[in-house]
Amino acid sequence: MSPDDMIGWDLGGAHLKIARLDSEGYVLGVAQVPCPLWQGVDHLRRGIDQAMNALQCDARRHAVTMTGELVDLFSSRSEGVRTLIQVMEDRLRPARIHWYAGARGFLNREETYNAEHAIASSNWLASASFVARQLPHALFVDIGSTTTDIIPICDGTVAARGCNDNDRLRFGEMLYTGVVRTPLMAIAGSAPFRGAWVPQMAEHFAVSADIYRLTGELPRHADQLPSADNGPKTLQGSARRIARMLGRDLEAGTLSDWQQLARYYREEQLHAIARAASLVISYRALMEDAPLVGCGIGRFLVRCLAVHCGRTYIDMYSLLKTDRLMTGDPADCVPAVAVADLASSA
């Protein structure tokens, strides 16, 4: 690896993602490390060191995007942005850092002052802009551990209605639902069990990782944070946590019963995503042959979504230059890859 490579960073509230690209845009490696930022900034510092060790980061150029400013550690998003900038500048000095500010492009440290709102939560735009360079028409769907982005690409441009989190939530372009961290009570208000609809307990007993562990779809590397009860990440452990949502114990059903229940939660989550996709498509009137582009650790659901929408599916991996890839799955870490690629050509 060369010091002239570009390192891309996506600073999330629960995970930190890093990507290394060479001068020709080939992805050399990616990594995702847990970073429960709401528990303190020291988690970010440790996460940076862990990520840099994973990719042997001696590069002199870095590009950064973020969503971690949202965590309740900070009194405001502006404070969060300023804190993340300071931590990264301190750790990466004297390397050059390009701060992604969405439609404003890349900023240096001095230019970031009073630009916090442009920098905050713009990682989706980096990813969608990368796709728009390669496909003139598409619906970009990124399903991660916590959120889902649904972004239309029209005539080679990002055609999103929203430019901030509030608008994106209102327009269906972002859903706070993902395949690892989403509490089950946010997916369904009640669930069928033994011939009755059972209201869900409004407690943090189980999360979406338990669903996809029981359905067999959860990527092995995806669930990096402790389970809701700090218990084992096994089929039985997930079944026990889901049973608790119904006020039951594991022994109240067979493993098959709990797997059937997990499939119900899966369908409810997919239905919510499909409704949002239908809203986005209805507004932008995407061309009939516009495909769905799936990325993120939950992109296995995007394949199902494409069938629901009657459209072809393109996996993000196929749009990336991976011939020189040495470690990781870059389709899981697209904002980090995208911001590095965009900065290289800025």
C-alpha positions as CSV (number, residue, x, y, z in Angstrom):
1,M,0.0,0.0,0.0
2,S,1.1,3.5,-0.8
3,P,1.1,6.7,1.3
4,D,-0.6,8.3,-1.7
5,D,-3.7,6.2,-1.3
6,M,-6.9,7.9,-0.2
7,I,-8.6,6.8,3.1
8,G,-12.3,7.3,3.4
9,W,-14.1,7.5,6.8
10,D,-17.7,7.2,7.8
11,L,-18.1,8.2,11.4
12,G,-21.3,6.7,12.7
13,G,-22.9,6.7,16.1
14,A,-22.6,3.0,16.6
15,H,-19.9,1.9,14.0
16,L,-16.9,3.4,12.4
17,K,-16.2,2.5,8.7
18,I,-13.0,3.0,6.8
19,A,-12.0,2.3,3.2
20,R,-8.6,2.5,1.4
21,L,-8.5,3.3,-2.3
22,D,-5.4,3.6,-4.5
23,S,-4.7,6.3,-7.0
24,E,-6.7,4.5,-9.7
25,G,-9.8,4.2,-7.6
26,Y,-9.4,0.5,-6.7
27,V,-10.7,-0.5,-3.3
28,L,-7.8,-2.1,-1.4
29,G,-9.6,-2.8,1.8
30,V,-12.4,-1.8,4.1
31,A,-13.2,-2.4,7.8
32,Q,-16.0,-1.7,10.2
33,V,-15.4,-1.5,13.9
34,P,-17.9,-1.0,16.8
35,C,-18.0,2.6,18.1
36,P,-20.7,3.2,20.7
37,L,-20.1,6.9,20.5
38,W,-23.0,7.8,22.9
39,Q,-20.9,6.3,25.7
40,G,-18.1,8.7,25.2
41,V,-15.6,10.2,22.7
42,D,-12.9,7.8,23.9
43,H,-14.8,5.1,22.0
44,L,-14.1,7.1,18.8
45,R,-10.5,7.5,19.6
46,R,-10.1,3.7,20.2
47,G,-12.1,3.0,17.1
48,I,-9.9,5.2,14.9
49,D,-6.8,3.3,16.1
50,Q,-8.4,0.0,15.6
51,A,-9.5,0.9,12.0
52,M,-6.2,2.3,11.1
53,N,-4.4,-0.8,12.3
54,A,-6.8,-3.0,10.3
55,L,-5.9,-1.2,7.0
56,Q,-2.2,-0.2,7.8
57,C,-3.1,3.4,7.5
58,D,0.0,5.4,6.7
59,A,-1.7,7.4,4.0
60,R,-1.4,11.2,3.9
61,R,-4.9,11.9,2.5
62,H,-8.2,11.3,4.2
63,A,-11.8,12.1,3.4
64,V,-14.4,12.1,6.1
65,T,-18.2,12.0,6.3
66,M,-20.3,11.4,9.4
67,T,-23.6,10.7,11.2
68,G,-22.2,10.3,14.7
69,E,-22.9,14.0,15.6
70,L,-26.5,12.8,16.2
71,V,-25.8,10.9,19.4
72,D,-27.1,12.3,22.6
73,L,-23.6,12.6,24.0
74,F,-23.7,16.1,22.3
75,S,-26.0,18.9,23.2
76,S,-26.5,19.8,19.6
77,R,-25.5,18.5,16.1
78,S,-23.2,21.4,15.7
79,E,-21.3,20.5,18.8
80,G,-21.1,16.9,17.6
81,V,-19.7,17.9,14.3
82,R,-17.1,20.2,15.9
83,T,-16.1,17.5,18.3
84,L,-15.7,14.8,15.6
85,I,-13.6,17.2,13.5
86,Q,-11.3,18.0,16.4
87,V,-10.8,14.3,17.3
88,M,-10.0,13.4,13.7
89,E,-7.7,16.3,13.2
90,D,-5.8,15.6,16.4
91,R,-5.4,11.9,15.5
92,L,-4.5,12.2,11.8
93,R,-2.2,15.2,12.0
94,P,-0.3,16.0,9.8
95,A,-2.2,14.2,7.1
96,R,-4.5,16.3,4.9
97,I,-8.3,15.8,5.7
98,H,-11.1,16.6,3.2
99,W,-14.4,17.2,5.1
100,Y,-17.4,16.2,3.1
101,A,-20.1,18.9,3.2
102,G,-22.7,17.5,0.8
103,A,-23.6,19.9,-2.0
104,R,-20.8,22.3,-0.9
105,G,-18.2,19.6,-1.7
106,F,-15.1,19.1,0.3
107,L,-13.8,21.6,2.9
108,N,-10.5,22.0,4.7
109,R,-10.4,22.5,8.5
110,E,-10.6,26.3,8.3
111,E,-13.6,26.1,5.9
112,T,-15.6,23.9,8.3
113,Y,-16.3,26.7,10.7
114,N,-20.0,27.6,10.4
115,A,-20.5,24.7,8.0
116,E,-21.6,22.2,10.6
117,H,-25.1,21.7,9.2
118,A,-23.7,21.0,5.7
119,I,-21.3,18.4,7.1
120,A,-23.8,16.7,9.4
121,S,-25.3,13.4,8.2
122,S,-24.3,13.8,4.6
123,N,-22.9,10.3,4.1
124,W,-26.0,9.2,2.2
125,L,-25.3,11.9,-0.4
126,A,-21.8,10.7,-0.9
127,S,-23.0,7.2,-1.6
128,A,-25.8,8.3,-3.9
129,S,-23.5,10.7,-5.8
130,F,-21.1,7.8,-6.4
131,V,-23.9,5.7,-7.8
132,A,-25.1,8.6,-10.0
133,R,-21.7,8.7,-11.7
134,Q,-22.2,5.2,-13.0
135,L,-26.0,4.8,-13.5
136,P,-28.2,7.5,-15.0
137,H,-31.4,6.0,-13.5
138,A,-31.7,3.9,-10.3
139,L,-33.2,3.7,-6.9
140,F,-30.3,3.5,-4.4
141,V,-31.2,1.6,-1.3
142,D,-28.7,1.3,1.6
143,I,-29.9,-0.9,4.5
144,G,-27.5,-0.8,7.4
145,S,-27.5,-1.8,11.0
146,T,-29.7,1.1,12.1
147,T,-31.1,3.0,9.1
148,T,-32.3,2.6,5.6
149,D,-31.7,5.2,2.8
150,I,-33.9,5.3,-0.3
151,I,-32.5,7.7,-2.9
152,P,-33.7,8.2,-6.5
153,I,-31.1,8.7,-9.2
154,C,-32.5,10.5,-12.3
155,D,-30.6,11.6,-15.4
156,G,-27.3,11.0,-13.6
157,T,-28.1,13.2,-10.7
158,V,-29.2,12.6,-7.1
159,A,-32.9,13.5,-7.1
160,A,-33.6,13.4,-3.4
161,R,-36.3,15.8,-2.1
162,G,-34.8,16.0,1.4
163,C,-31.4,17.5,2.2
164,N,-31.6,17.1,6.0
165,D,-32.7,14.3,8.3
166,N,-36.1,15.9,9.1
167,D,-37.1,16.3,5.5
168,R,-35.7,12.9,4.5
169,L,-37.8,11.2,7.2
170,R,-40.9,13.0,6.0
171,F,-40.3,12.1,2.4
172,G,-39.6,8.5,3.0
173,E,-36.0,8.8,1.9
174,M,-34.7,7.7,5.3
175,L,-36.2,5.2,7.7
176,Y,-34.8,4.5,11.2
177,T,-34.9,0.8,10.6
178,G,-32.0,-1.6,10.1
179,V,-31.1,-5.3,10.3
180,V,-29.1,-5.2,13.6
181,R,-30.0,-2.5,16.1
182,T,-33.6,-1.7,15.6
183,P,-35.8,-2.6,18.6
184,L,-38.5,-5.0,17.8
185,M,-41.2,-2.8,19.3
186,A,-40.4,-0.3,16.5
187,I,-41.0,-2.9,13.8
188,A,-44.4,-4.3,14.9
189,G,-47.0,-3.3,17.6
190,S,-48.3,-6.8,17.9
191,A,-47.3,-10.2,16.6
192,P,-49.2,-13.5,15.9
193,F,-48.4,-16.4,18.3
194,R,-50.4,-19.5,18.9
195,G,-53.5,-18.1,17.1
196,A,-53.7,-14.8,18.9
197,W,-52.4,-11.3,18.2
198,V,-50.1,-10.4,21.1
199,P,-49.2,-6.8,21.8
200,Q,-45.5,-6.2,22.0
201,M,-43.9,-5.2,25.3
202,A,-42.5,-1.7,25.0
203,E,-39.1,-2.8,26.3
204,H,-35.6,-3.1,24.7
205,F,-35.8,-6.9,25.0
206,A,-34.8,-7.8,21.4
207,V,-33.5,-6.2,18.3
208,S,-33.5,-6.9,14.6
209,A,-30.3,-8.9,14.7
210,D,-32.3,-11.5,16.6
211,I,-34.7,-11.7,13.7
212,Y,-32.1,-12.3,11.0
213,R,-30.1,-14.6,13.2
214,L,-33.2,-16.8,13.4
215,T,-34.0,-16.5,9.7
216,G,-30.3,-17.4,8.8
217,E,-29.7,-14.1,6.9
218,L,-27.6,-12.1,9.3
219,P,-24.0,-11.7,7.9
220,R,-21.6,-13.2,10.4
221,H,-19.6,-10.0,10.8
222,A,-22.6,-7.7,11.0
223,D,-23.5,-7.8,14.7
224,Q,-20.6,-6.2,16.5
225,L,-22.3,-4.7,19.6
226,P,-23.7,-6.5,22.7
227,S,-27.2,-8.1,22.4
228,A,-30.1,-6.4,24.2
229,D,-29.6,-8.6,27.3
230,N,-25.9,-9.0,26.9
231,G,-26.6,-12.7,26.4
232,P,-25.3,-15.1,23.8
233,K,-25.7,-14.5,20.1
234,T,-27.1,-17.9,19.3
235,L,-30.3,-19.2,17.9
236,Q,-31.5,-20.0,21.4
237,G,-30.4,-16.6,22.7
238,S,-32.2,-14.8,20.0
239,A,-35.3,-16.9,20.5
240,R,-35.3,-16.2,24.2
241,R,-35.1,-12.5,23.6
242,I,-37.9,-12.5,21.1
243,A,-40.1,-14.6,23.4
244,R,-39.7,-12.0,26.0
245,M,-41.3,-9.4,23.7
246,L,-44.5,-11.5,24.1
247,G,-44.2,-11.9,27.8
248,R,-43.1,-15.5,27.3
249,D,-40.1,-17.7,28.1
250,L,-38.2,-19.7,25.5
251,E,-39.8,-22.9,26.7
252,A,-43.3,-21.6,25.6
253,G,-42.5,-22.6,22.0
254,T,-40.2,-24.6,19.8
255,L,-37.3,-23.2,17.9
256,S,-39.5,-23.5,14.8
257,D,-42.2,-21.3,16.5
258,W,-39.7,-18.6,17.2
259,Q,-38.3,-18.8,13.7
260,Q,-41.8,-18.4,12.3
261,L,-42.3,-15.3,14.5
262,A,-39.0,-13.9,13.3
263,R,-40.2,-14.3,9.7
264,Y,-43.3,-12.2,10.6
265,Y,-41.1,-9.4,12.0
266,R,-39.0,-9.6,8.8
267,E,-42.1,-9.2,6.6
268,E,-43.2,-6.2,8.7
269,Q,-39.9,-4.5,8.4
270,L,-39.7,-5.2,4.6
271,H,-43.2,-3.9,4.2
272,A,-42.3,-0.6,5.9
273,I,-39.3,-0.2,3.6
274,A,-41.4,-1.1,0.5
275,R,-44.0,1.5,1.5
276,A,-41.3,4.1,1.7
277,A,-39.8,3.0,-1.7
278,S,-43.2,3.3,-3.3
279,L,-43.6,6.8,-2.0
280,V,-40.2,7.8,-3.4
281,I,-40.9,6.2,-6.7
282,S,-44.3,7.8,-7.0
283,Y,-42.9,11.3,-6.6
284,R,-39.9,10.9,-9.0
285,A,-41.7,8.6,-11.5
286,L,-38.5,6.6,-12.1
287,M,-38.1,5.1,-15.5
288,E,-39.6,1.6,-15.8
289,D,-36.2,0.0,-16.3
290,A,-34.4,1.8,-13.5
291,P,-32.9,-0.9,-11.2
292,L,-32.6,-1.0,-7.5
293,V,-29.0,-0.8,-6.3
294,G,-28.5,-2.5,-3.0
295,C,-25.8,-1.9,-0.5
296,G,-25.2,-2.2,3.3
297,I,-25.2,-5.3,5.5
298,G,-28.9,-5.6,4.9
299,R,-28.8,-5.6,1.2
300,F,-30.2,-9.1,1.1
301,L,-33.5,-7.4,1.8
302,V,-33.1,-5.1,-1.2
303,R,-33.1,-8.1,-3.4
304,C,-36.6,-8.9,-2.0
305,L,-37.6,-5.3,-2.4
306,A,-36.7,-5.3,-6.1
307,V,-39.0,-8.2,-6.6
308,H,-41.8,-6.4,-4.8
309,C,-41.2,-3.3,-7.0
310,G,-41.0,-5.3,-10.2
311,R,-37.5,-4.1,-10.9
312,T,-34.1,-5.6,-11.6
313,Y,-31.5,-5.7,-8.8
314,I,-27.9,-4.6,-9.0
315,D,-25.6,-5.3,-6.1
316,M,-23.3,-2.4,-5.1
317,Y,-20.3,-4.7,-5.2
318,S,-20.5,-4.9,-9.0
319,L,-20.2,-1.1,-9.3
320,L,-17.0,-1.0,-7.3
321,K,-13.4,-1.6,-8.5
322,T,-12.5,-4.6,-6.4
323,D,-9.8,-6.4,-8.4
324,R,-7.2,-5.4,-5.9
325,L,-9.3,-5.9,-2.8
326,M,-7.4,-7.5,0.1
327,T,-9.8,-7.4,3.0
328,G,-13.5,-6.7,3.8
329,D,-16.7,-6.2,1.8
330,P,-16.8,-2.7,0.3
331,A,-20.5,-2.9,-0.4
332,D,-21.0,-2.9,3.4
333,C,-19.1,0.3,3.8
334,V,-20.2,2.3,0.8
335,P,-20.2,5.8,2.3
336,A,-16.5,5.4,3.3
337,V,-15.6,4.1,-0.2
338,A,-17.7,6.8,-1.9
339,V,-16.3,9.7,0.0
340,A,-12.7,8.6,-0.7
341,D,-13.5,8.2,-4.4
342,L,-15.2,11.6,-4.6
343,A,-12.4,13.3,-2.8
344,S,-9.8,11.8,-5.2
345,S,-11.5,13.3,-8.2
346,A,-12.6,16.6,-6.6
